[in-house]
Amino acid sequence: MIGIKICATGRYLPGEPIHNEAFTSIVETSDEWIRTRTGICYRHIADGDTTWHMGAAAAKSALQDGGIDPERIDLIIASSLTGDYATPSLSCLIQKEIGAQNAMCIDINCACSGFVYALDMARRYLACGDVDTVLIVASEMLSRITDYTDRSTCVLFGDGAGACIVKAAEKLFASHLGADGTGYDLLYSKNDPPASPFTKKPLIEDAISKTDRKPHSLFMDGREVYKFSISAMPQAVRKACEKAGITPEQLDYIVPHQANVRIVQTAMKALKLPMEKAVLYIDKYGNTSSASIPIALDALCRSKQVKAGEKLCVVGFGAGLTYGAAVIEC
Ligand code: ACO
Protein backbone atom coordinates (compact mmCIF):
# COMPACT_ATOMS: atom_id res chain seq x y z
CA MET A 1 0.00 0.00 0.00
CA ILE A 2 1.23 3.50 -0.81
CA GLY A 3 1.19 5.60 2.29
CA ILE A 4 2.42 9.08 3.02
CA LYS A 5 5.45 10.67 4.57
CA ILE A 6 4.99 13.83 6.61
CA CYS A 7 7.94 15.88 5.33
CA ALA A 8 7.31 19.10 7.23
CA THR A 9 4.83 20.83 9.51
CA GLY A 10 4.05 24.42 10.53
CA ARG A 11 1.64 26.53 12.56
CA TYR A 12 0.65 30.13 13.14
CA LEU A 13 -1.27 31.65 16.03
CA PRO A 14 -2.32 35.29 15.82
CA GLY A 15 -1.67 37.83 18.56
CA GLU A 16 -1.10 37.18 22.24
CA PRO A 17 -2.73 34.34 24.20
CA ILE A 18 -6.02 35.43 25.80
CA HIS A 19 -6.69 33.96 29.26
CA ASN A 20 -10.10 32.70 30.42
CA GLU A 21 -10.30 35.65 32.83
CA ALA A 22 -10.77 38.00 29.85
CA PHE A 23 -14.22 36.43 29.27
CA THR A 24 -15.50 37.18 32.76
CA SER A 25 -16.12 40.81 31.80
CA ILE A 26 -17.96 39.78 28.59
CA VAL A 27 -20.29 36.96 29.75
CA GLU A 28 -21.23 35.31 33.06
CA THR A 29 -18.47 32.71 33.36
CA SER A 30 -15.33 31.89 35.32
CA ASP A 31 -11.83 30.61 34.71
CA GLU A 32 -12.71 27.63 36.92
CA TRP A 33 -15.82 26.68 34.84
CA ILE A 34 -13.96 26.91 31.53
CA ARG A 35 -10.90 25.00 32.75
CA THR A 36 -12.75 22.19 34.48
CA ARG A 37 -15.47 21.73 31.82
CA THR A 38 -13.23 22.03 28.75
CA GLY A 39 -9.51 22.00 29.65
CA ILE A 40 -9.05 25.40 27.97
CA CYS A 41 -6.92 28.11 29.68
CA TYR A 42 -5.90 30.32 26.73
CA ARG A 43 -6.75 30.85 23.08
CA HIS A 44 -5.49 33.26 20.40
CA ILE A 45 -7.97 35.65 18.76
CA ALA A 46 -7.12 37.47 15.55
CA ASP A 47 -6.98 41.25 15.52
CA GLY A 48 -6.46 42.60 12.02
CA ASP A 49 -5.35 39.23 10.64
CA THR A 50 -7.12 37.27 7.85
CA THR A 51 -7.74 33.56 7.33
CA TRP A 52 -5.56 33.51 4.18
CA HIS A 53 -2.74 35.36 5.93
CA MET A 54 -2.76 32.93 8.88
CA GLY A 55 -2.84 29.98 6.46
CA ALA A 56 0.05 31.38 4.42
CA ALA A 57 2.08 31.98 7.59
CA ALA A 58 1.56 28.35 8.69
CA ALA A 59 2.47 27.17 5.15
CA LYS A 60 5.66 29.27 5.16
CA SER A 61 6.58 27.79 8.54
CA ALA A 62 6.15 24.25 7.05
CA LEU A 63 8.16 25.13 3.91
CA GLN A 64 10.96 26.44 6.10
CA ASP A 65 10.77 23.38 8.38
CA GLY A 66 11.28 21.03 5.42
CA GLY A 67 13.61 23.31 3.43
CA ILE A 68 11.14 22.92 0.54
CA ASP A 69 10.98 25.28 -2.45
CA PRO A 70 7.33 26.47 -2.85
CA GLU A 71 7.61 25.88 -6.62
CA ARG A 72 7.82 22.14 -5.87
CA ILE A 73 4.31 22.05 -4.40
CA ASP A 74 1.94 20.35 -6.90
CA LEU A 75 -1.28 20.58 -4.92
CA ILE A 76 -2.59 22.78 -2.13
CA ILE A 77 -5.61 21.57 -0.17
CA ALA A 78 -6.96 24.26 2.15
CA SER A 79 -9.51 23.45 4.84
CA SER A 80 -11.66 26.12 6.47
CA LEU A 81 -15.20 26.98 7.48
CA THR A 82 -14.20 30.59 8.02
CA GLY A 83 -12.60 31.64 4.72
CA ASP A 84 -12.26 35.32 3.87
CA TYR A 85 -14.20 35.19 0.60
CA ALA A 86 -16.87 33.04 -1.06
CA THR A 87 -14.53 33.25 -4.03
CA PRO A 88 -11.55 33.28 -4.72
CA SER A 89 -10.64 30.24 -2.70
CA LEU A 90 -8.44 30.21 0.37
CA SER A 91 -6.00 27.83 -1.36
CA CYS A 92 -5.53 30.28 -4.28
CA LEU A 93 -4.77 33.13 -1.88
CA ILE A 94 -2.27 30.97 0.00
CA GLN A 95 -0.70 29.86 -3.31
CA LYS A 96 -0.16 33.49 -4.34
CA GLU A 97 1.25 34.49 -0.96
CA ILE A 98 3.81 31.66 -0.73
CA GLY A 99 4.75 31.65 -4.45
CA ALA A 100 3.63 28.07 -5.17
CA GLN A 101 2.76 28.86 -8.79
CA ASN A 102 2.93 25.23 -9.95
CA ALA A 103 0.24 24.03 -7.55
CA MET A 104 -3.39 23.11 -8.22
CA CYS A 105 -5.64 24.59 -5.55
CA ILE A 106 -8.61 22.97 -3.83
CA ASP A 107 -10.67 24.17 -0.86
CA ILE A 108 -12.67 21.85 1.37
CA ASN A 109 -15.12 22.51 4.19
CA CYS A 110 -15.62 19.49 6.42
CA ALA A 111 -15.61 21.56 9.63
CA CYS A 112 -13.39 20.18 12.39
CA SER A 113 -12.74 16.93 10.46
CA GLY A 114 -11.30 18.94 7.54
CA PHE A 115 -7.65 18.12 8.12
CA VAL A 116 -8.30 14.36 8.22
CA TYR A 117 -10.40 14.59 5.02
CA ALA A 118 -7.62 16.64 3.38
CA LEU A 119 -5.00 14.09 4.36
CA ASP A 120 -7.10 11.31 2.86
CA MET A 121 -7.50 13.30 -0.40
CA ALA A 122 -3.77 14.04 -0.51
CA ARG A 123 -2.93 10.35 -0.12
CA ARG A 124 -5.27 9.45 -3.00
CA TYR A 125 -3.68 12.05 -5.34
CA LEU A 126 -0.21 10.88 -4.31
CA ALA A 127 -1.12 7.20 -4.80
CA CYS A 128 -2.27 7.95 -8.40
CA GLY A 129 1.19 9.33 -9.07
CA ASP A 130 -0.29 12.54 -10.49
CA VAL A 131 1.37 14.72 -7.91
CA ASP A 132 4.59 14.51 -5.94
CA THR A 133 4.26 17.05 -3.12
CA VAL A 134 1.07 18.19 -1.38
CA LEU A 135 0.66 21.10 1.00
CA ILE A 136 -2.29 20.83 3.38
CA VAL A 137 -3.30 23.99 5.21
CA ALA A 138 -6.11 24.36 7.73
CA SER A 139 -6.78 27.95 8.72
CA GLU A 140 -9.67 29.08 10.90
CA MET A 141 -10.81 32.43 12.19
CA LEU A 142 -13.64 31.27 14.41
CA SER A 143 -13.83 34.72 16.04
CA ARG A 144 -15.50 35.75 12.77
CA ILE A 145 -18.57 33.57 13.50
CA THR A 146 -18.47 33.46 17.30
CA ASP A 147 -21.39 35.03 19.17
CA TYR A 148 -19.67 36.78 22.09
CA THR A 149 -22.99 37.05 23.95
CA ASP A 150 -23.34 33.24 24.07
CA ARG A 151 -21.28 31.95 27.00
CA SER A 152 -21.80 28.32 26.04
CA THR A 153 -19.75 28.74 22.84
CA CYS A 154 -17.67 31.94 22.95
CA VAL A 155 -15.23 30.64 25.56
CA LEU A 156 -14.40 27.55 23.49
CA PHE A 157 -12.99 28.86 20.24
CA GLY A 158 -9.63 30.19 19.11
CA ASP A 159 -8.09 31.33 15.82
CA GLY A 160 -5.05 29.79 14.17
CA ALA A 161 -3.62 27.76 11.29
CA GLY A 162 -1.68 24.55 10.87
CA ALA A 163 0.06 23.12 7.80
CA CYS A 164 1.81 19.98 6.70
CA ILE A 165 3.64 18.88 3.56
CA VAL A 166 3.27 15.27 2.47
CA LYS A 167 4.75 12.97 -0.17
CA ALA A 168 4.08 9.36 -1.17
CA ALA A 169 6.02 6.70 0.71
CA GLU A 170 6.01 2.94 1.25
CA LYS A 171 4.54 3.34 4.70
CA LEU A 172 1.45 2.21 6.52
CA PHE A 173 -1.60 4.42 5.95
CA ALA A 174 -5.30 3.80 6.43
CA SER A 175 -8.24 6.10 6.89
CA HIS A 176 -11.87 5.90 7.83
CA LEU A 177 -14.09 8.89 7.03
CA GLY A 178 -17.80 9.38 7.46
CA ALA A 179 -20.66 11.77 7.98
CA ASP A 180 -24.15 11.90 9.45
CA GLY A 181 -26.09 14.68 7.75
CA THR A 182 -29.12 14.05 9.97
CA GLY A 183 -27.25 16.03 12.63
CA TYR A 184 -26.85 19.09 10.37
CA ASP A 185 -28.77 21.35 12.75
CA LEU A 186 -26.67 20.58 15.85
CA LEU A 187 -23.82 22.87 14.85
CA TYR A 188 -24.24 25.60 12.25
CA SER A 189 -23.62 29.13 11.06
CA LYS A 190 -26.17 30.59 8.64
CA ASN A 191 -25.33 32.58 5.50
CA ASP A 192 -27.30 35.69 4.55
CA PRO A 193 -30.49 34.82 2.62
CA PRO A 194 -30.08 35.38 -1.12
CA ALA A 195 -31.75 38.46 -2.58
CA SER A 196 -32.45 38.79 -6.28
CA PRO A 197 -34.85 40.85 -8.40
CA PHE A 198 -36.40 37.53 -9.50
CA THR A 199 -37.23 36.19 -6.04
CA LYS A 200 -40.95 35.54 -5.72
CA LYS A 201 -41.24 32.45 -3.56
CA PRO A 202 -40.28 32.03 0.08
CA LEU A 203 -37.16 29.98 0.74
CA ILE A 204 -37.55 26.24 1.16
CA GLU A 205 -37.35 25.84 4.90
CA ASP A 206 -35.12 23.55 6.90
CA ALA A 207 -34.45 23.27 10.62
CA ILE A 208 -31.68 25.88 10.42
CA SER A 209 -33.41 28.46 8.20
CA LYS A 210 -36.43 28.40 10.52
CA THR A 211 -34.33 29.54 13.50
CA ASP A 212 -33.87 33.21 14.32
CA ARG A 213 -30.09 32.94 14.85
CA LYS A 214 -28.14 35.88 13.45
CA PRO A 215 -26.43 35.17 10.10
CA HIS A 216 -22.77 34.15 10.49
CA SER A 217 -23.02 33.43 14.21
CA LEU A 218 -22.23 29.91 15.32
CA PHE A 219 -24.86 27.82 17.11
CA MET A 220 -23.97 24.57 18.83
CA ASP A 221 -26.08 22.09 20.77
CA GLY A 222 -23.11 21.28 23.03
CA ARG A 223 -24.63 18.28 24.79
CA GLU A 224 -25.67 16.53 21.54
CA VAL A 225 -22.32 17.24 19.84
CA TYR A 226 -20.60 15.92 22.95
CA LYS A 227 -22.60 12.67 22.77
CA PHE A 228 -21.84 12.31 19.05
CA SER A 229 -18.11 12.94 19.52
CA ILE A 230 -17.55 10.46 22.36
CA SER A 231 -18.97 7.70 20.19
CA ALA A 232 -17.65 8.84 16.75
CA MET A 233 -14.05 9.34 17.91
CA PRO A 234 -13.27 5.86 19.27
CA GLN A 235 -15.25 4.23 16.45
CA ALA A 236 -13.30 6.09 13.75
CA VAL A 237 -9.97 5.19 15.40
CA ARG A 238 -10.96 1.52 15.68
CA LYS A 239 -12.07 1.37 12.02
CA ALA A 240 -8.91 3.11 10.74
CA CYS A 241 -6.75 0.72 12.81
CA GLU A 242 -8.69 -2.28 11.50
CA LYS A 243 -8.03 -1.13 7.91
CA ALA A 244 -4.35 -0.64 8.76
CA GLY A 245 -4.21 -4.17 10.22
CA ILE A 246 -3.19 -2.98 13.68
CA THR A 247 -4.90 -2.65 17.04
CA PRO A 248 -5.38 0.75 18.76
CA GLU A 249 -2.88 -0.44 21.41
CA GLN A 250 -0.19 -0.44 18.71
CA LEU A 251 -0.61 3.31 18.19
CA ASP A 252 2.10 5.50 19.73
CA TYR A 253 0.14 8.76 19.55
CA ILE A 254 -3.44 9.91 19.08
CA VAL A 255 -3.67 13.47 17.69
CA PRO A 256 -7.34 14.34 18.27
CA HIS A 257 -9.44 17.34 17.33
CA GLN A 258 -9.07 19.62 20.34
CA ALA A 259 -12.65 20.49 21.33
CA ASN A 260 -12.87 19.42 24.96
CA VAL A 261 -10.36 17.53 27.11
CA ARG A 262 -13.24 15.50 28.60
CA ILE A 263 -14.17 14.22 25.14
CA VAL A 264 -10.58 13.03 24.61
CA GLN A 265 -10.46 11.42 28.07
CA THR A 266 -13.71 9.53 27.42
CA ALA A 267 -12.56 8.40 23.97
CA MET A 268 -9.15 7.27 25.26
CA LYS A 269 -10.88 5.28 28.00
CA ALA A 270 -13.19 3.64 25.44
CA LEU A 271 -10.12 2.71 23.39
CA LYS A 272 -8.35 1.44 26.55
CA LEU A 273 -5.41 3.76 25.82
CA PRO A 274 -3.47 5.81 28.39
CA MET A 275 -3.96 9.61 28.27
CA GLU A 276 -0.18 10.00 27.78
CA LYS A 277 -0.68 8.88 24.18
CA ALA A 278 -3.05 11.79 23.46
CA VAL A 279 -1.34 14.87 22.01
CA LEU A 280 -3.15 17.81 23.61
CA TYR A 281 -2.66 21.54 23.27
CA ILE A 282 -6.25 22.59 24.02
CA ASP A 283 -5.10 24.41 27.18
CA LYS A 284 -3.05 26.83 25.06
CA TYR A 285 -5.09 27.19 21.87
CA GLY A 286 -8.74 26.23 22.58
CA ASN A 287 -10.84 24.78 19.75
CA THR A 288 -9.48 26.00 16.41
CA SER A 289 -11.76 23.71 14.35
CA SER A 290 -9.93 22.06 11.41
CA ALA A 291 -6.66 23.78 12.38
CA SER A 292 -6.51 22.04 15.76
CA ILE A 293 -5.07 18.73 14.51
CA PRO A 294 -2.26 20.18 12.31
CA ILE A 295 -1.37 22.69 15.06
CA ALA A 296 -1.03 19.80 17.55
CA LEU A 297 0.83 17.71 14.94
CA ASP A 298 3.33 20.51 14.39
CA ALA A 299 3.87 20.92 18.13
CA LEU A 300 4.40 17.14 18.43
CA CYS A 301 6.83 16.93 15.47
CA ARG A 302 8.85 19.93 16.67
CA SER A 303 9.16 18.46 20.16
CA LYS A 304 11.25 15.74 18.41
CA GLN A 305 9.52 13.00 20.39
CA VAL A 306 8.44 11.18 17.25
CA LYS A 307 10.70 8.37 16.00
CA ALA A 308 10.75 6.81 12.53
CA GLY A 309 8.36 3.86 12.35
CA GLU A 310 6.12 5.09 15.16
CA LYS A 311 2.39 5.14 14.39
CA LEU A 312 0.02 7.96 15.05
CA CYS A 313 -3.68 8.38 14.48
CA VAL A 314 -5.26 11.75 13.69
CA VAL A 315 -8.96 11.85 14.51
CA GLY A 316 -11.55 14.58 14.05
CA PHE A 317 -15.27 15.23 14.35
CA GLY A 318 -17.41 18.28 13.83
CA ALA A 319 -20.24 20.06 12.09
CA GLY A 320 -22.04 18.28 9.28
CA LEU A 321 -21.85 16.07 11.24
CA THR A 322 -18.53 14.71 10.00
CA TYR A 323 -15.87 12.45 11.45
CA GLY A 324 -12.67 10.78 10.35
CA ALA A 325 -9.48 9.09 11.48
CA ALA A 326 -6.22 8.24 9.70
CA VAL A 327 -3.37 6.00 10.80
CA ILE A 328 0.02 7.32 9.69
CA GLU A 329 3.42 5.68 10.02
CA CYS A 330 6.10 8.26 10.83
N1 ACO B 1 -19.59 29.55 32.00
C1 ACO B 1 -20.39 29.19 33.02
N2 ACO B 1 -21.46 28.39 32.86
C2 ACO B 1 -21.73 27.95 31.63
C3 ACO B 1 -20.94 28.31 30.51
C4 ACO B 1 -19.85 29.14 30.74
N3 ACO B 1 -19.01 29.53 29.75
N4 ACO B 1 -21.47 27.72 29.41
C5 ACO B 1 -22.53 27.02 29.80
N5 ACO B 1 -22.70 27.17 31.15
C6 ACO B 1 -23.74 26.60 32.00
C7 ACO B 1 -24.99 26.24 31.23
O1 ACO B 1 -25.82 27.36 31.06
C8 ACO B 1 -25.60 25.18 32.15
O2 ACO B 1 -26.28 25.87 33.19
P1 ACO B 1 -27.68 25.30 33.74
O3 ACO B 1 -27.38 23.93 34.25
O4 ACO B 1 -28.05 26.29 34.76
O5 ACO B 1 -28.57 25.27 32.53
C9 ACO B 1 -24.39 24.50 32.77
O6 ACO B 1 -23.27 25.38 32.54
C10 ACO B 1 -24.07 23.15 32.14
O7 ACO B 1 -24.19 23.28 30.73
P2 ACO B 1 -23.83 22.09 29.76
O8 ACO B 1 -24.07 22.49 28.36
O9 ACO B 1 -24.49 20.82 30.27
O10 ACO B 1 -22.28 21.98 30.04
P3 ACO B 1 -21.33 20.83 29.60
O11 ACO B 1 -20.65 20.26 30.76
O12 ACO B 1 -21.99 19.89 28.61
O13 ACO B 1 -20.23 21.63 28.76
C11 ACO B 1 -19.64 22.17 26.49
C12 ACO B 1 -20.61 22.42 27.64
C13 ACO B 1 -18.25 22.51 26.96
C14 ACO B 1 -20.03 23.02 25.30
C15 ACO B 1 -19.72 20.65 26.11
O14 ACO B 1 -21.06 20.28 25.91
C16 ACO B 1 -18.95 20.32 24.88
O15 ACO B 1 -17.73 20.32 24.89
N6 ACO B 1 -19.63 19.94 23.76
C17 ACO B 1 -19.00 19.52 22.55
C18 ACO B 1 -18.35 20.66 21.84
C19 ACO B 1 -17.62 20.15 20.62
O16 ACO B 1 -17.07 19.07 20.65
N7 ACO B 1 -17.61 20.86 19.53
C20 ACO B 1 -16.92 20.27 18.39
C21 ACO B 1 -17.23 20.85 17.21
S1 ACO B 1 -16.84 22.58 17.16
C22 ACO B 1 -16.84 22.98 15.51
O17 ACO B 1 -17.16 22.17 14.69
C23 ACO B 1 -16.48 24.35 15.15
Residues whose N, C-alpha, C, O or C-beta is under 5 A from the ligand:
A	BS01	ACO	E28 T29 S30 W33 R37 T38 A111 C112 R151 S152 V155 G222 R223 V225 Y226 S229 A259 N260 S289 F317 G318 A319
